[in-house]
Amino acid sequence: MSQTAPALAAPAPQARKGAPPGFAAVRRAASGIGGLALFIAIWKAALIWQWAPAGTLPDPFALPATLVQEWQSGRLLPAIGSSLVHYFWGLAAGTALGFGVGLAAATLPRFDLAQAYLARILRPIPPLAWVVFAIAWFKVSHAGAAFVIAIGVFWVNYFATYSAVRNVDPRYYELARAFGHGGYLARALGVTLPGIVAGALSGVRTGIGQAWMTLIAAELLGVPGMGQEMNAAAGVGAYDAVVVYMLIISLVYTLCDLAFSMVESKVLQWRP
């Protein structure tokens, strides 16, 4: 008489207890703070052991007092405001023109052929090389600084848009033609623009940083703003003030980038 033994299932391994919610974010923050603390320690050591020429490296722990001094002097806020004026004008103009010309070059073969050599000639010329003409045409003004910024931002958006259009799958255009949308405008609105959103926004985000780098260099030549304040401070050996303005530039850029990333995440919320 056979005895039927109940099937014994092997006990499932107990799942490991996962890390508490938010642990990864805390660990990243702690690592970032640790790296920042190490950088400040190396900076302080360089000051103590005079790794840089005497008087050219400010004390990192004296920067808060310098920040308060610049605030109380009435120079800080006007400098930030002045920089933001030509920053946003140059960023807007360069982004719009770069997107428009890049889109036209990538979708209109004749226009692409007509501008190809011109783009190759002008692209290697750095934006600062145009400062001479900016001063001649616009004098030392917001318009001149915005012109120089726009040139740098233009090429970033031009190539980002051009590459994004070229990377759109040609089968989408074939599908659009099959459904009677073979005209240029219909293809642009129905296929090209939706297909290049991610690539074009990547160019805009890169241009936000490019605009700051070009702006400060342009201001060193006399346009009012944070770059001019840095140049004036360096002229009298106030390197602590120079570093303060460098940190303010970093902070303003971070805020601009954060605001744009929020907009980008909303526009691209369909992206996995």
SULQUIDA-V359077 format. One record per backbone hydrogen bond with DSSP energy under -1.0 kcal/mol. CO is the residue of the C=O (numbers start at 1). NH is the residue of the N-H. E is the energy in kcal/mol with one decimal. If there is no record, write none. Layout:
co=CO nh=NH e=E
co=CO nh=NH e=E
This chain:
co=20 nh=23 e=-2.1
co=22 nh=26 e=-2.2
co=23 nh=27 e=-2.8
co=24 nh=28 e=-2.4
co=25 nh=29 e=-2.5
co=26 nh=30 e=-2.7
co=27 nh=31 e=-2.4
co=28 nh=32 e=-2.6
co=29 nh=33 e=-2.6
co=30 nh=34 e=-2.4
co=31 nh=35 e=-2.5
co=32 nh=36 e=-2.2
co=33 nh=37 e=-2.6
co=34 nh=38 e=-2.2
co=35 nh=39 e=-2.2
co=36 nh=40 e=-2.3
co=37 nh=41 e=-2.2
co=38 nh=42 e=-2.4
co=39 nh=43 e=-2.4
co=40 nh=44 e=-2.7
co=41 nh=45 e=-2.3
co=42 nh=46 e=-2.5
co=43 nh=47 e=-1.6
co=44 nh=48 e=-2.5
co=45 nh=49 e=-2.8
co=46 nh=51 e=-2.5
co=53 nh=56 e=-1.9
co=59 nh=62 e=-1.7
co=62 nh=66 e=-1.7
co=63 nh=67 e=-2.7
co=64 nh=68 e=-2.1
co=65 nh=69 e=-2.1
co=66 nh=70 e=-2.6
co=67 nh=71 e=-2.2
co=68 nh=72 e=-2.7
co=69 nh=73 e=-1.6
co=70 nh=75 e=-1.2
co=70 nh=76 e=-1.3
co=71 nh=74 e=-1.1
co=75 nh=79 e=-1.7
co=76 nh=80 e=-2.3
co=77 nh=81 e=-2.8
co=78 nh=82 e=-2.5
co=79 nh=83 e=-2.3
co=80 nh=84 e=-2.3
co=81 nh=85 e=-1.4
co=82 nh=86 e=-1.3
co=83 nh=87 e=-1.9
co=84 nh=88 e=-2.4
co=85 nh=89 e=-1.8
co=86 nh=90 e=-2.1
co=87 nh=91 e=-2.6
co=88 nh=92 e=-2.5
co=89 nh=93 e=-2.4
co=90 nh=94 e=-2.6
co=91 nh=95 e=-2.3
co=92 nh=96 e=-2.4
co=93 nh=97 e=-2.5
co=94 nh=98 e=-2.3
co=95 nh=99 e=-2.4
co=96 nh=100 e=-2.4
co=97 nh=101 e=-2.8
co=98 nh=102 e=-2.1
co=99 nh=103 e=-2.4
co=100 nh=104 e=-2.2
co=101 nh=105 e=-2.8
co=102 nh=106 e=-1.8
co=103 nh=107 e=-1.3
co=104 nh=108 e=-2.1
co=108 nh=112 e=-2.5
co=109 nh=113 e=-2.3
co=110 nh=114 e=-2.1
co=111 nh=115 e=-1.9
co=112 nh=116 e=-1.1
co=115 nh=119 e=-2.6
co=116 nh=120 e=-1.8
co=117 nh=121 e=-1.8
co=118 nh=122 e=-2.5
co=119 nh=123 e=-2.5
co=122 nh=125 e=-1.3
co=126 nh=129 e=-1.5
co=127 nh=130 e=-1.8
co=128 nh=131 e=-1.5
co=130 nh=134 e=-2.5
co=131 nh=135 e=-2.6
co=132 nh=136 e=-1.9
co=133 nh=137 e=-2.8
co=134 nh=138 e=-2.7
co=135 nh=139 e=-1.6
co=139 nh=141 e=-1.3
co=141 nh=145 e=-1.9
co=142 nh=146 e=-2.9
co=143 nh=147 e=-2.1
co=144 nh=148 e=-1.9
co=145 nh=149 e=-2.4
co=146 nh=150 e=-2.7
co=147 nh=151 e=-1.5
co=148 nh=152 e=-1.5
co=149 nh=153 e=-2.4
co=150 nh=154 e=-2.6
co=151 nh=155 e=-1.5
co=152 nh=156 e=-1.1
co=153 nh=157 e=-2.1
co=154 nh=158 e=-2.7
co=155 nh=159 e=-2.1
co=156 nh=160 e=-1.8
co=157 nh=161 e=-2.5
co=158 nh=162 e=-2.5
co=159 nh=163 e=-2.5
co=160 nh=164 e=-2.0
co=161 nh=165 e=-2.4
co=162 nh=166 e=-2.1
co=163 nh=167 e=-1.4
co=165 nh=168 e=-1.5
co=169 nh=172 e=-1.8
co=170 nh=174 e=-1.7
co=171 nh=175 e=-2.3
co=172 nh=176 e=-2.2
co=173 nh=177 e=-2.4
co=174 nh=178 e=-2.0
co=175 nh=179 e=-1.2
co=176 nh=181 e=-3.0
co=177 nh=180 e=-1.7
co=183 nh=187 e=-2.5
co=184 nh=188 e=-2.6
co=185 nh=189 e=-2.6
co=186 nh=190 e=-2.5
co=187 nh=191 e=-2.4
co=187 nh=192 e=-2.3
co=188 nh=193 e=-2.9
co=191 nh=195 e=-1.9
co=192 nh=196 e=-1.3
co=196 nh=200 e=-3.1
co=197 nh=201 e=-2.5
co=198 nh=202 e=-1.7
co=199 nh=203 e=-1.6
co=200 nh=204 e=-2.0
co=201 nh=205 e=-2.3
co=202 nh=206 e=-2.0
co=203 nh=207 e=-2.4
co=204 nh=208 e=-1.5
co=205 nh=209 e=-1.1
co=206 nh=210 e=-2.3
co=207 nh=211 e=-2.6
co=209 nh=213 e=-1.8
co=210 nh=214 e=-2.2
co=211 nh=215 e=-2.5
co=212 nh=216 e=-2.1
co=213 nh=217 e=-1.3
co=214 nh=218 e=-2.3
co=215 nh=219 e=-2.4
co=216 nh=220 e=-1.2
co=218 nh=221 e=-1.4
co=219 nh=222 e=-2.1
co=225 nh=229 e=-1.8
co=226 nh=230 e=-2.3
co=227 nh=231 e=-2.2
co=228 nh=232 e=-2.5
co=229 nh=233 e=-2.4
co=230 nh=234 e=-2.5
co=231 nh=235 e=-1.6
co=233 nh=238 e=-2.7
co=234 nh=237 e=-1.1
co=237 nh=239 e=-1.7
co=238 nh=242 e=-1.4
co=239 nh=243 e=-2.1
co=240 nh=244 e=-1.9
co=241 nh=245 e=-2.3
co=242 nh=246 e=-2.0
co=243 nh=247 e=-2.4
co=244 nh=248 e=-2.2
co=245 nh=249 e=-2.4
co=246 nh=250 e=-2.0
co=247 nh=251 e=-2.3
co=248 nh=252 e=-2.8
co=249 nh=253 e=-2.5
co=250 nh=254 e=-2.3
co=251 nh=255 e=-2.2
co=252 nh=256 e=-2.3
co=253 nh=257 e=-3.0
co=254 nh=258 e=-2.5
co=255 nh=259 e=-2.5
co=256 nh=260 e=-2.3
co=257 nh=261 e=-2.5
co=258 nh=262 e=-1.7
co=259 nh=263 e=-1.7
co=260 nh=264 e=-3.1
co=261 nh=265 e=-2.3
co=262 nh=266 e=-1.4
co=263 nh=267 e=-2.4
co=264 nh=268 e=-2.7
co=266 nh=269 e=-1.0
co=268 nh=271 e=-1.9
